[in-house]
Amino acid sequence: MAVPLTIRPARAEDAAACAAIYHPHVTESWVSFELEPPDAAEMAARIARYGASHAWLVAERGGKIMGYAYASPHRERAAYSSSCDVAIYVDGGCARSGVGRALYRQLLAMLKAQGLHAAFAGIALPNPASIALHEACGFTPLGVYREVGWKLGGWRDVGWWQRLL
């Protein structure tokens, strides 16, 4: 019998696992625009900050963190307070296993219950897997910031997707 996938709020003790999942996205690709991967302490601070203001969830199976998703403020101005940005990172060995959809299903429901109205996702391009996940979860494309970031020796575009909650 397969071990069930559990989606739950992240805790400080999940920070090292989240940092490990995120590390290759920072160092080996342009998926993240960070240049240095955060350590467990920094990841714990992010979990506390965004978990308190919006939500930070982990997907766990058999005691192993398979991925995480979180929401953060969209912009600082007060009129944006009903909108948020969302992000999701899944362990490379779990790609296309349903972990991402399960995380987003619960995250988006939580954000709606909190009274948020719109969620935005920035996707560094090209990234067909992320685009497919977001569109399968109800996000629609808005537009592209052309050559907005320099990483791994080249200019990178970021596409933006939106889902009304």
Secondary structure as UniProt FT lines:
FT   STRAND          5..9
FT   HELIX           12..14
FT   HELIX           15..27
FT   HELIX           40..53
FT   STRAND          55..61
FT   TURN            62..63
FT   STRAND          64..73
FT   HELIX           78..80
FT   TURN            81..82
FT   STRAND          83..90
FT   HELIX           92..94
FT   TURN            95..96
FT   HELIX           99..113
FT   TURN            114..115
FT   STRAND          118..125
FT   HELIX           128..136
FT   TURN            137..138
FT   STRAND          140..151
FT   TURN            152..153
FT   STRAND          154..164
//
